[in-house]
């Protein structure tokens, strides 16, 4: 079954889906931090499951990005065609071409920013994980030092 939404409704639905994906990512990060603090036998099982969840989430994000890009491209085309119909004689092909190139550059810049943000979050997550591991190792060393005294 295909749903037919008005452009504004589509934008709203895409925003709702994006917010849901961001919430899911946040929850997975929290679950990952929680799982890392558990006993090794439980920790391994939960981390494996979380990797599956992360993979599923990344697939959903890719699909959302693909659909959102297709939707924004269609909306941009529709906007261009509407304005083109209104002033077909006054809008030159050169102006349309420049507008399309500018729109494409803007979309590419937005994608780079989103990708950079995603990389930053992954790096932050890795840093937190490393700090936790170092903390556990420090605790182990302190405990070993206390038992040797």
Secondary structure as UniProt FT lines:
FT   HELIX           7..36
FT   HELIX           40..86
FT   TURN            87..90
FT   HELIX           93..148
//
